[in-house]
Amino acid sequence: MPAAARIRRDRSEIIWYFPDMTKPSPQIPRYALLGEAPSGDSEELVHCETIAARSLRYDWNIPAHRHPALCQLLLVFDGQAATTLGSHVARPQSPFVLVAPSGIVHAFQFQPGIDGLVLTLSNPLVQTLSKDELLRGLLAEPLVLPVSAAIAQRIRGVGQQILLASGQDSGRERLRRTLAEALLRIAAEAVEEPARHHGDRLVSRFQALVDAHCRRERRLGFYADELGCTERTLSRHVREALDVTPLAFINHRVAVEATRLLRFTNAGCADVADELAFEDPSYFSRWFRRMTGRRPSEISGMETG
């Protein structure tokens, strides 16, 4: 299955991550807010409206589009919605939060009368908020995050305050930014702990895959595809858990396998190079020495004790 069609699901469907679709078809409309052409304005915008405010005029069906300079969050408290995010279509159970970073194609078909809000943040504001690790974890990638009724109620309360703080004066804009950050922190509470557990399992699955495929596969993209995540996500979790890059871990595992073959079998350097998918025995010899500090000939035939 290609990476663009993959989805990885956390325990009890607490969190779903979707592939990063940052290069949509040029036929997909580009909007500021839906129906409004991009203005090029880079101010730190916070905009909030009910789902009905804009989707009612479109008969509750929002066609595929993207925002080149905005991040949007769909906050659904009650009712059904068919969501398209990147290339993945889903019908998440409410209440949920959907995050569509800038450039990500998204579309929605809402149940008439659905209860929810749309929160829009400008990229400069997202960049500022993303300096905080907790908020970066919420805003960095497309996701659909089911939330508890209690968290949904808290999000609704803050969202309604953002709605009441409408207006163009600088004081109201600062208030909306403060309230938006508070809302994001509430949503991040729902993603932080499950994401950590998912990350632990992701690393465990990565280690198992490396054990199974180290003789023939050393491309990071292969492992990311098998795990249903991006290379960036895999690298982040492996670094946090093992304090090494995924490629360093793979190379170490290959070196261990090479050492085992050299020491405990009759295979010579050329045989091991072929077994481990090195096209050139000379390159394998140099690589092995760089990894272990020894030539293959120094290992081959050693007594097992």
N, C-alpha and C positions, 0 to 999 in steps of 0.2 A: 504494500500500500504506500503511495507517495506521501511525503511529509505533509503536503498541503491538505491531505484528506484525513490526517490523523487527529485523534483527540485523546488526551490522557485524563483519567478520572481518578480523583482521590477517594478515600474511604467514605462509604455511606453517601456518595455523591455530594460531599460537602463543597468541593471546588472542582471546577472544570477549567482547563487551559486549552486554548486554541492556537493553531499555527499562526505565525506572524505573516500576514499578507500585506506587505508594504508596497508592492508594485502591482496594483490592480490594473485591469484593462483600461486603456485610455478612453473607452466609450462610457465608462462609469462617470456620472456627473460629479463635479467638484463643487461643494457648497461651503458657505460660512455656516449659517443655519439653513435648514432644509428650505430650498426654494430661493435662497439668497446667494448671489454670486460672491466669491471671495473678494474681500476689499483690500487685502494686503496690510490691514491694520494689525499691529503687533502688540497692542496694549494688553495688560493683564486682565482679561475679561472673565467675568463669572456671570453666566446667564442661567436662569432656572424657570421652567414652565411646566404645567401639567402635560401629561401625554395627550390629553384631549385637545389642548389649545392649538396644536398644530396638526395632529393626525386626523381630527374630525373632518377637516376640509379635504383630506385625501381619502375619505371613506375608510379610515382606520388602517390603510395600507400604505406604508412608507416604502417607496421603491429603493432599490440599491443605489447607494451614493457614498461619498467619502468627504471628509473634511481635511484639507491639506494643512490647516493651522490650528485645529481644535481637537480636543479630547472630549468625548461625550460619555456620560454615564446614564444608563437607563435604570431607574429605580422603580420596580414593580412591586406593589403591595398586595394587590388582589386582582384576579382575572388572568386570562390566558393570553399568551403571545407566542407566535412563531418567529424565531429570531434567526437571522443570517449574519454570521460574523466571519469575515474572511470567506472561506469556502465551506464552512460548516453550518448546517441547518439544525436547529433544535427547538424543542418546546419545553423549556425549563418550567418547573413547578414554582409558582409564586409562594412566598415573596423571594425576589432575587435581585441582584445587582449585576448589570452588564457593563463592561468597560470596553469602549472602542477607541483606542489611541488614534492620533492623527494619521491619515493615510489609509486606515483600515476600512475596507468596504463593509457596509452593514445595511440591513434592511429588516423591516418589521411588519408583521401582519397582526394587528391587535384585535382582541375580542371587543366589540363595541361596549363603551362604558368602563373600560379597564381603569383601575385606580393606580396611578403612578406619576412619577416626575421624570423630567429630563434635565440633567445638570450638564452644562457645557463650560469647559475651561479652556482658556487660550494656551497655546504651547509655552509662551514665556512663563505663565503661572505654573504650568505642569513642571517645567524645568526647575523652577524655584522650589516647589513642593517636593520634587524628587530628590533633593539633597538629603531629605530625611529617609533613611533606609526603609522604615515601615511603610511610608506612602509610596516610595519607589516600587516596592513589591506589589502594590495594588495597581499602579498606573502604568507599569513598564510594558505589559503584554496584554493582548486581548484575552478577556476571560468572562465567564458567567459564574457568578458566585451566589448560590442559594444561601439565604440567611434565616436565622430564627425569627419567630414572631416578635420576640422582645427587641432584637436588634433592628428589625424592620420598623417597629414603632418609634424607636429613637431616631432612626434615619428620617422617618416621615416628619417628626417634630422639628428637626433642624431644617429639613427641606422647606417646610411651610414658613419658617422664619426667613429663609432666603427669598421666598416668593414675596413676603411682606416688605422686604428691604429693597424693592424695585425702585429704580430712579437713577439719574445720571450724575448726581453730584458725587464728589470724591469721598465724602463721608459714608454714603450708602455703598459705594463700591468697596471701600475698605471693610465695611461690615459684611458684605457678601463674601469677600475673600476669607475673612475670619470664620464665618459660618461654614463655608465650603470646606475649609480645612478640618473643622470639627466633624462634619459629616463624613469626610474621607477617613478620618481616624476611627470613627465608629465602624465603618465598613471593613477597615483593615483589621479590626479585632476578630472578625469572622474568618479572615483569610490567613492570619499569621500562624496560628498554631497548627491547623491542618496542613498548611504549606510546608512547615518544618517537618512534620511527620512524613509527608509525601517525599520531601527531599531526602530523608533518611532511606526510605524504600527505594527511591530512584538510584541512589548510590549503590545500594545492595544489589539491585537488578543490573546495574552497569558492571559491577565486579563479576557477577555470574556470567554475563554475556562475554566479557573479556576472557574469562576462563574457558568458555566454550568455543570462542572464535579466534583466539590469539594467534593460532598458527597460520591463519589465512587472511585475517582482516585487521587492518590497523588504521583505517580512516575514521576520524571522529564522526563524520557525517553518517556513517553506517550505524554506529551505536546510538546516535541521537535519533535517527529514523526508527530503529528498532524499539526505542524507549518512548517514541511519540512526543519528543520535545525538541527544542532548538539546541544547537551546539552551544549557544551562549548560556542557556539555562543549565545544561549538563555541566558545563565548565564551572559555573558558579557553585553548584551543589557539591561537585567533587572537590573543589578547592576548599570549601567550608568544612567538609567532612574529613578529608584526607590530607589537606595542606599540600597538594600537588596538582598539576594540571592533568586532565584526562589522558593526554598524549604521553605524559611522563609515566603515568600509571600503566598504560598499555605497553610502553617500551620496557618498563621494568618487568612486567609479566612475561613478555616475549624473551627477555634475557634469562629469566628463571627457567623457562621452558627449554631454551637453547642449552643452558648449563646442564639441565637434567638429561637431555638427549646426548650431549657430548660425554657426560660422565658415566651414565648408566647403560649406554647402548654401544654398539660397535660402529655407529655412524661417525663419519669423518666430517670435516668442515663443509665440503661441498654437499654432502648428504643432508646435513642439518640446514644449510642455506636453502636447499630445495624444499625441504619439509616445512620450513617457516616462510616460504614464498618470497625469499630474497632472490632476485634474478641473477645477481652476480656474487659468487662466493667471496671475491676479494672485498666487495663492499660489505658483505656480512662480517668478514673478519675484522674490518676496521670498525664497523658499528659495534661489534661485540667487545672489542678492546676498549672502545670509548665508554661503553656501559659498565663493564666489569673490571677494567684495568688489567685484563689478561687476554692473551691470544687464545683462540679456540684450541690450538695444539697443546697449550699448557693445561687445558681441562680434559681433553680427550684421553680416555684410557686411564684416568686417575683411579686409584683404589677406592672402593666404596667403604672400606673399613668394616 
